[in-house]
Amino acid sequence: MLQIFIAEDNDLQREKLEVLVKNYILIENINVKLALSTADPIEIINHLKNNPTTAGLYLFDVDLGHPKYNGIELAAKVREVDIFGHVIFITTHSELSYLTFIHKVAALDYIIKDAPEGVEARVKECIQLSYNQYLLGRSQEKEILKIRTGGDIRPIPYKNMMYIETTNQSNKLILHHLSGSVTFRGSMKELENGHDNLYRCDQSYLVNVKNVSAICKKTRVVTMVNGQTITASVRKIRQLIELAGMVE
């Protein structure tokens, strides 16, 4: 479900945004909810820390009257958790739009509070656009593995992915694909539990069962479609054969 977050320190304007969002969700009958509306940016930061898989749309005022975070700084904190979330700034401060580039928050829109009717129309457009992209992303998730390399998120299509192996560094893994390999931060356990195409065939390997071309039960050597080979454990070899759709 797409979740909407509002950060606005003006009570009246925050209430108007809440009504606008709730009415649009109700009228359009879309799978979206208003998760949190607040004047305190810390509440949003804490919510995301406790719910790291949130898919969000964020409606932030730029000037929140907070000693630590303005709306743009809050958006930068949101980006640390919700990389693909959509951020919309609704503000009277048109002169501060350049800060969105400095903080690299990639705002979906920057709306100036000069005409209430225009604000309402653009917020509705942004909600619908964000929801459409959320649905598209959900449909593509089954075909793509998203990995974090440095500060970026890189999508790897499953069809190009061979296997993942551990390294001697904690939370550092290597993904081998058709074009080479890439080191990224991740957990073998989380990947194993969260992706149907990946099977833990050995303590050191997560293999993409869709790209296994051959398995030798005697030597426990697993050959991928690009010719790369790994080994499977004695305990896991039989199930791997089944998952890969091969006859013993």
N, C-alpha and C positions, 0 to 999 in steps of 0.2 A: 504494500500500500504506500502511495505517495503521501508524505506528511508535510504539512505547512507550519512554519514557525514565524511568528511576528515579534519583532523587537522595536518598540516605540514607547518613548517616555511620556508622550502626551496622552493622557487618559482618554480624552474624547476622540482623538484621531485613532488610537488603538482600538477603541470600541467600534468605530466605523469600519475599520479594516476587518475586524472579526465578523461583523454582520455581513459585509460584502463577501468574504470568503465562504462563510457558512451557507449563505443564500445561493451562491454559485454552485457549490457542491451539491446542494439539495435539488436545484432546478435541473442541472445537467446530469445528475445521478451518476457521478463518477466515483471511482474507488480512491478517494482522497479524504483525509481528515485534518482538521486543525489540531495539531498535536500540542502546541504551546504558544501562548500569547503573553508577553511580559514586558516590563520596563527594565528588567535586570538582565543584562547579557550573560551574567554568570550562570543563570538558570539554564540557558540554552547550551552553554559549554558543558555543564554538568550532565545535562540530558544526553548529549551526544557521546560523552565519555561512557555513560552507562548503557548506551544503545548504539554501538559502533557500526551496525549494519543499516542504519537509517538511510532511506532515500528521501531527500528533503527538497522543499522549495522554501526559500528564506526571504521574507519581506522585512527589510531593515531600514529604519531611519538612520541617517548618517550621524546626526548629533543626538546621542542617547543620554547626555548629561551624566555620564558615568565617569568616575575618576580614573579608570584603567582602560576601558574600551569604548571607542566610538563604533559606529556601525561597520565601517570598513575594516577596522582591526578585528571586530567580531567575526566578520566574514572570513578573514584570513585564518582565524582559529577553526572555523567550521571546515575550511578546506583541508585541514590536517586530518579530519575524520571522514567527511563526506566529499570525496574528490569530485564526484560527478554531480553534486547538488547544484541547483540553480539559485543564484542570489539576485534579488531585485532591491535596489535602493529607492526609497520614496522619501524625498527630502526637499527642503527649501534652499539647500546649498548647492547650486549648480556649479559654483566655482571649485568645488572639491572633487569633481568627477575624475580629475587626473590621478587622484590617490588610488583609484581602483587599479590603475596600471602599475603604480609603484608597489602595491601590495600583492599584485598578481592574483586578484580574486575572480577575474573573468566574469563580470556581472552580465546577467541576461538582459537587464534593462536598468536605466537610471532615470527615474520619473520625478519630475519637478512638481511640487504641490502648488501649482498656480491656478489650475482649473479642476475642481473636484470631479466634473463629468469625465474629463480626459484621464484623470488618475484611475477612475473606476473602470473605464474601458480598457486601459492598458494593463491593469492588474488582471482582469478577466482573460485577456489575450495571453498573458504570461502563464496563468494557471493552466490554460488549455494546452499551450505549447509544451510546458513542462510535463504535463500529464501524458501527452502524446509521445514525447521522448522517453518517458518512464516506461510506457508500454512497449515501445520499440526495444529499449534496453533489456526488458524482461524477456522478450522473445529471443534476443540474441545471446542471453547469458548461457543458454544450453550449448551454444556452439563456440563460445570464447572463454578462455581462461585469462583473467586479468591479474597481472603480476606487478609488483612495485619495484622499480629500479631507480635508485637514487630518490629524487623527489617526484618522479613521474609514474604514471600508471600506464603499462603497456599491454595491449590486448594480443593474445596469441590464439589463433584459431585452433581448435582441437585437431582439425584435419592435418595441420602442419606439425603437431607436437608428438614427439617420440616418448621421452621419459624424463623424469626428474630424479636427481640424485642428491644425496647429502654431501656436505663438505665438513672439514674439521673445524669450521667456525659456527658458533651457535646462531641459529635462525638464518643462515646463509645457505641457499640451495642453488643448484644449477639445472636449468631447463634446457634439454636438447631438442632442437626442432629441425625442420628440413634445411634451413639456411645456416645452421650453426648452433651456438649455445649462448645462454645469457644467465648471469648470476643475479639473484634477486633475494629479497627478504621474505621469509615465509616459514610456515610450520608444516612438516610432513603430516602430522596428525590431522590438522585442520583441512588440508587438501584432500587427504584420504577420506575423511568423513563428509566433505562437502561437494564432491564431484564424482558422479557415477562412472565416468569413463576411466578414472584413475584407480589402479589396483596396487596395493602394497605387496609386491611379489617378493620382496626381500627387505631387510632392515634398512638398506641403503637406497632402494629404488621404488619409485612410483611409476608404473608403466601405463601408457595409454593403450588399452586393450584393443582399440579400433585400428591401431597401426602395427599390430604384431603380425608378422608374415610367416613365422615358423617357430616351433618350440621342440627342442630335443629333450624328452623326458629323462633319458639316461644321463646326459651331461648337465641338464638343467640350464642349457643355453637358450636364451630368448633372442630371436632375430627380428629386427624391426624392418619396416618396408623400405627404409633407406640404407639397409645393410648394417647398421649399428647393432651391436650385441651387448646384452647384459645377462646376469644370472638370476635365477629364482631360487628360493630356498626349498628344501625338501618338503617342508610343511605346506608351502603355497603353490607348488607346481601344478598339482592336479586341478585346483580351482581356477588357476590362470588359464589352463587349457580349455576349461569349460567356458570361461568368460570370453575368451578369444574365439570361441566357436570352432575349435579344432577337435579332430578325432584322435584319440590316443592310439 
